[in-house]
Amino acid sequence: MECQELLEQIAVLTERIATSDRRIKALAGQADIARRLQTMPGVGPLTALAVEAFAPPMENFKCGRDFAAWLGIVPKQHSSGGKERLGRVSKAGQRDIRQLLIMSAMSRLNWMGRGSISGASWLACMLARKPRMLVAIALANKMARMIWAMLTRQEDYRTPATAIAA
């Protein structure tokens, strides 16, 4: 009896989640900024809508690093005398978008796997010597910078090989 009630609650919640997913996908398909952001691998409808809803206009940031710093995924600098020393990620900033970008980066790393990452890429070099979560945060930082570039230039995502050829 108790288990039957729990199964019914799970079925109701599953249907509500599916309905919300359909609404989010529909909203993300209608909005130009969200559609553009979804061209980047790893950025889904929820992340795209969160950036569109919570982030200020990209013209407020001088560069992509400023946007990433606003999100809180840039390491603190303890540099002096020309020697660069980077510390921990500050975690100060827009928490929701930061968490979504880190989850997107983790899913992208899991989806890519070790076999499909080119050995000469910065991602492969980082994975060889750093913990997986740190690499995901670095990838989220890079994704935030790319989001800034995409939105300021009003263009869709281009793979790095296409960007070099253009």
Phi, psi and chi 1 to 4 in degrees:
 res  aa     phi    psi   chi1   chi2   chi3   chi4
   1 MET       -  -52.3 -173.1   68.6  175.6      -
   2 GLU   -61.3  -44.1  -68.3  -70.7  -36.2      -
   3 CYS   -64.4  -37.6  -68.5      -      -      -
   4 GLN   -62.4  -42.5 -171.8   63.7   31.9      -
   5 GLU   -63.9  -41.2  -72.1  178.2   21.3      -
   6 LEU   -64.0  -40.9  -70.7  174.7      -      -
   7 LEU   -64.2  -37.6  -72.1  173.7      -      -
   8 GLU   -66.0  -40.5  -70.9  171.1    5.1      -
   9 GLN   -63.4  -41.2  -72.5  179.0    2.5      -
  10 ILE   -63.5  -41.3  -70.4  172.0      -      -
  11 ALA   -63.4  -42.2      -      -      -      -
  12 VAL   -64.6  -44.8  168.8      -      -      -
  13 LEU   -66.2  -37.8  -70.4  174.7      -      -
  14 THR   -61.7  -41.7  -57.8      -      -      -
  15 GLU   -66.0  -40.3 -178.4   56.4   37.6      -
  16 ARG   -64.1  -40.0  -74.6  179.7   59.5 -166.3
  17 ILE   -65.0  -42.8  -69.5  169.9      -      -
  18 ALA   -63.2  -39.0      -      -      -      -
  19 THR   -64.8  -43.8  -56.5      -      -      -
  20 SER   -62.9  -41.3  -68.7      -      -      -
  21 ASP   -60.1  -43.7  -81.5  -13.0      -      -
  22 ARG   -63.5  -41.0  -75.2 -169.1  -65.8  -88.5
  23 ARG   -65.4  -41.8  -87.8 -170.2  -68.9  161.1
  24 ILE   -63.9  -43.7  -72.7  170.4      -      -
  25 LYS   -63.4  -39.0  -74.8  179.8 -176.5  176.9
  26 ALA   -65.9  -43.6      -      -      -      -
  27 LEU   -63.1  -42.5  -81.6  172.0      -      -
  28 ALA   -67.7  -28.8      -      -      -      -
  29 GLY   -75.1  -26.3      -      -      -      -
  30 GLN   -83.4  -34.9  -66.1  169.6   -2.9      -
  31 ALA   -80.2  130.9      -      -      -      -
  32 ASP   -64.8  -43.9 -175.8   49.6      -      -
  33 ILE   -65.4  -44.3  -68.4  173.3      -      -
  34 ALA   -64.7  -39.9      -      -      -      -
  35 ARG   -62.2  -42.7 -174.9 -152.2   49.6   79.2
  36 ARG   -63.7  -43.5  176.8  173.8  -71.0  125.3
  37 LEU   -66.5  -30.4  -69.0  176.8      -      -
  38 GLN   -71.2   -8.7  -72.1 -179.8   77.9      -
  39 THR   -73.8  -17.6   59.7      -      -      -
  40 MET   -78.8  131.8  179.8 -173.5  -63.2      -
  41 PRO   -60.6  132.4  -20.2   29.1      -      -
  42 GLY    97.3  -18.1      -      -      -      -
  43 VAL   -96.2  116.8  175.5      -      -      -
  44 GLY  -100.8 -175.0      -      -      -      -
  45 PRO   -61.0  -39.4  -14.3   20.0      -      -
  46 LEU   -66.4  -44.9 -169.1   59.9      -      -
  47 THR   -64.0  -43.0  -54.9      -      -      -
  48 ALA   -63.1  -44.0      -      -      -      -
  49 LEU   -67.2  -35.3  -75.4  173.9      -      -
  50 ALA   -65.1  -41.8      -      -      -      -
  51 VAL   -63.9  -43.2  168.9      -      -      -
  52 GLU   -65.4  -38.9 -175.7  175.6    9.2      -
  53 ALA   -80.3  -41.9      -      -      -      -
  54 PHE  -100.7  -22.9  -61.7  127.0      -      -
  55 ALA   -82.1  140.4      -      -      -      -
  56 PRO   -70.4  170.0   21.5  -27.3      -      -
  57 PRO   -56.1  140.3  -21.6   30.0      -      -
  58 MET   -66.5  -17.0  -68.2  -61.2  146.8      -
  59 GLU   -67.6  -16.6  -65.2   77.6   32.1      -
  60 ASN   -72.0  -17.6  -68.1   -4.0      -      -
  61 PHE  -106.0  134.7  -56.3  106.4      -      -
  62 LYS   -71.4  -34.8 -168.7  168.3   60.9  173.0
  63 CYS  -149.9  173.5   60.1      -      -      -
  64 GLY   -64.2  -30.8      -      -      -      -
  65 ARG   -65.6  -36.0 -172.3 -176.2 -163.2  -70.1
  66 ASP   -64.4  -40.1  -68.8  -15.1      -      -
  67 PHE   -65.3  -44.3  175.6   60.9      -      -
  68 ALA   -63.2  -36.0      -      -      -      -
  69 ALA   -68.2  -36.7      -      -      -      -
  70 TRP   -62.9  -34.5  178.8   79.1      -      -
  71 LEU   -74.6  -26.7  -69.2  173.3      -      -
  72 GLY    92.4   29.5      -      -      -      -
  73 ILE  -120.9   32.5   49.3  178.7      -      -
  74 VAL  -115.3  133.7  174.2      -      -      -
  75 PRO   -66.4  146.6   10.8  -14.3      -      -
  76 LYS   -67.3  144.4  -73.4 -175.3  179.2  178.2
  77 GLN  -101.0  130.3  -71.1 -170.5  -12.2      -
  78 HIS  -123.1   55.9  -56.5  -72.1      -      -
  79 SER  -101.7  145.3  -53.5      -      -      -
  80 SER  -160.6  153.0   67.6      -      -      -
  81 GLY    62.9   28.8      -      -      -      -
  82 GLY    81.6   -4.0      -      -      -      -
  83 LYS   -98.7  121.2 -178.3  164.6 -176.8  158.2
  84 GLU   -87.6  123.4 -174.7  177.5  -82.6      -
  85 ARG  -126.7  119.7  -69.4 -169.7 -149.9  116.0
  86 LEU  -105.2  137.0  -61.5  176.8      -      -
  87 GLY  -101.6 -150.3      -      -      -      -
  88 ARG   -75.9  161.7  -65.2  176.5  175.1 -130.1
  89 VAL   -71.3  134.4  173.6      -      -      -
  90 SER   -70.4  -33.0   66.8      -      -      -
  91 LYS    64.6   12.8  -64.8 -176.5 -173.6  172.6
  92 ALA   -92.9  135.3      -      -      -      -
  93 GLY   136.0 -158.8      -      -      -      -
  94 GLN   -76.4  104.7 -139.7  -67.1  -23.1      -
  95 ARG   -69.0  -42.5 -175.0  172.6  168.5 -123.0
  96 ASP   -64.6  -50.6  -60.5  -37.3      -      -
  97 ILE   -65.8  -39.5  -61.2  173.5      -      -
  98 ARG   -58.3  -47.5  180.0 -179.9   61.8 -118.1
  99 GLN   -63.5  -40.8  -72.9  177.8  -21.1      -
 100 LEU   -64.7  -39.6  -73.7  168.9      -      -
 101 LEU   -67.3  -38.3  -80.7  176.4      -      -
 102 ILE   -67.4  -40.9  -69.3  171.5      -      -
 103 MET   -64.8  -38.0  -75.1 -171.8  -73.1      -
 104 SER   -63.1  -41.4  -62.9      -      -      -
 105 ALA   -66.4  -40.8      -      -      -      -
 106 MET   -63.2  -42.9  -81.8  -59.5  -75.0      -
 107 SER   -66.5  -35.5   70.9      -      -      -
 108 ARG   -66.1  -41.4 -169.2  169.6  167.8 -167.7
 109 LEU   -63.6  -43.3  -75.1  176.1      -      -
 110 ASN   -65.7  -38.7  -69.0  -24.6      -      -
 111 TRP   -67.6  -40.2  176.7   76.6      -      -
 112 MET   -69.9  -39.3  -69.0  169.9   71.0      -
 113 GLY    67.9  173.1      -      -      -      -
 114 ARG   -75.8  -28.5  -65.8 -154.6 -176.1  -93.5
 115 GLY   -71.3  -32.8      -      -      -      -
 116 SER   -92.1   -3.2   65.4      -      -      -
 117 ILE   -86.2  123.8  -61.4  173.2      -      -
 118 SER   -62.9  137.7  139.2      -      -      -
 119 GLY   -62.9  -25.3      -      -      -      -
 120 ALA   -92.1   -4.4      -      -      -      -
 121 SER   -75.8  159.3   69.5      -      -      -
 122 TRP   -65.3  -29.5   72.8  -87.7      -      -
 123 LEU   -66.7  -42.9 -159.7   53.2      -      -
 124 ALA   -65.9  -40.2      -      -      -      -
 125 CYS   -64.0  -41.1  -66.3      -      -      -
 126 MET   -66.4  -43.3  -71.8  -84.0  -70.5      -
 127 LEU   -64.2  -29.5  -80.2  170.2      -      -
 128 ALA   -70.9  -27.9      -      -      -      -
 129 ARG  -123.3   -5.3   56.3 -171.1  166.8   90.3
 130 LYS  -125.8  157.0  -61.1  -74.0 -176.1 -174.6
 131 PRO   -64.1  151.1  -16.3   25.0      -      -
 132 ARG   -59.2  -39.4 -164.7  166.4 -176.5   81.0
 133 MET   -67.4  -38.1 -170.7   63.2 -171.0      -
 134 LEU   -64.7  -39.1 -168.6  134.7      -      -
 135 VAL   -65.0  -39.0  174.8      -      -      -
 136 ALA   -63.0  -39.2      -      -      -      -
 137 ILE   -68.2  -39.0  -67.7  170.7      -      -
 138 ALA   -64.3  -39.6      -      -      -      -
 139 LEU   -67.3  -38.2 -177.8   57.5      -      -
 140 ALA   -63.1  -38.8      -      -      -      -
 141 ASN   -61.0  -45.1 -176.9   -4.3      -      -
 142 LYS   -65.8  -38.3 -168.3  166.5 -169.9  164.2
 143 MET   -64.7  -39.1  -71.3  169.9   69.9      -
 144 ALA   -63.1  -40.8      -      -      -      -
 145 ARG   -65.9  -38.1  -67.8  170.8 -173.5 -132.8
 146 MET   -67.7  -37.4  -73.8 -171.5  -82.7      -
 147 ILE   -60.7  -44.2  -74.5  171.3      -      -
 148 TRP   -59.0  -46.2  176.3   84.1      -      -
 149 ALA   -64.2  -42.2      -      -      -      -
 150 MET   -63.4  -41.9  -72.3  168.5   52.7      -
 151 LEU   -77.8  -32.0  -66.8 -179.3      -      -
 152 THR   -75.3  -32.3   53.8      -      -      -
 153 ARG   -91.0   -5.8  -64.9  179.7 -171.7  146.8
 154 GLN    56.6   47.0  -59.1  -69.7  -41.4      -
 155 GLU  -136.6  160.5   58.0 -173.0   35.1      -
 156 ASP   -77.8  169.8  -71.1   -9.1      -      -
 157 TYR   -66.6  137.9  176.1   79.1      -      -
 158 ARG  -120.9  136.6  -65.6 -177.9  -65.3  170.0
 159 THR   -65.2  153.3   57.1      -      -      -
 160 PRO   -55.5  -36.4  -28.3   35.0      -      -
 161 ALA   -66.1  -38.5      -      -      -      -
 162 THR   -69.0  -37.5  -51.1      -      -      -
 163 ALA   -66.1  -36.5      -      -      -      -
 164 ILE   -69.6  -39.0  -67.8  171.0      -      -
 165 ALA   -70.5  -26.9      -      -      -      -
 166 ALA   -77.5      -      -      -      -      -
